[in-house]
Structure formats: C-alpha cells, structure tokens
C-alpha cells in the first residue's frame, strides 16, 4: 500500500537524519527549512498523487493494483504502463525531481537483473530481490550524491549568502579556476581548439 504524503513528511521528522546546508550549518527539520521544504513537498505530492482518484488510471497497474513505480515488469504492456506513469510524473517537474521511490525501484531491478545474469550465488540473488521488495513495500531506498563540489563550495564560505549575490560568487569561482588552470581557462598542457 502506498503511504500518504503526510506519512512521508512525518517519517522525515522522526528518522534522525543529519543534514547540513553550506553557509548555514545543520538543518533541524528538513520539512520546514527554506532550503529543503519545497523538495519535501514535491515528494509529498508524489505520494499523494498515487492516492488521488484522478491519477489512478495512470499510476496504478490495473491487474496488480500496485503503483507502476513498484511493478516488476513481465510483459511489454507492463513496460508501457510504467513508461507512461514515469513520463507523466517526471514531466510535472521537467525531469528535475528524479529520486522518487520509482527511481530506487528501477535501480534495484537493475541490480537484481545484474546478479541473475552474472550467475551469482543464490543468496546474492535472494538479497537483491529482498531489497527490491523492501523498496516496493516501504518506498524507502538508499541514495547518495557524488561528483564534483558545488560552485558554492568552490567559491568558499558564505558565497550564496553574500550581499552581492550569485554574480560575485561566480566571479570568485572563475578567479579560482583561472588561477588553477592559467589565464586561458584550459588545463595545463591542453592546446586550444
């Protein structure tokens, strides 16, 4: 059963997570902090949409009565239903709200398929399937962010909080990049094209 948006919001308030915002410090409540509250509300809406009668035909698999987000597809019709569901929900945010439970379930299906195709041990396949089922039952999954540091981090503390705004932040960042890569902006040893 899909949980409600209110259930999701309440879970965030009680789960003990530790979140920090650059330039501000620790966030006590992600559901009310100005840097995180709007995103929380997007996920609240994602959950509530699945319970809204006007969305049922698009978001719920008719044979299973399960949200398309949690279906383990077995037919081409399942894939078409999932695709329509994902396209419609992603369109609402122009593709910017991506790490929904549907995304976590898709990743877990990829892991399950990989261990099956690679002929891994039965216990590894069982663990991958159990993780997929856990996401389908709870909507909870592990995700992380990796990659390059954000501009705010590169530009230094208080960048986005500076009274001169993001333009000054960009200038400081550009100066740091030029000092690292030389005046041309290219990495050392790279020829111009």
Beta strands, then each sheet from edge to edge (+ up, - down):
strand 1: 19-21
strand 2: 25-27
sheet 1: 1+ 2-
end
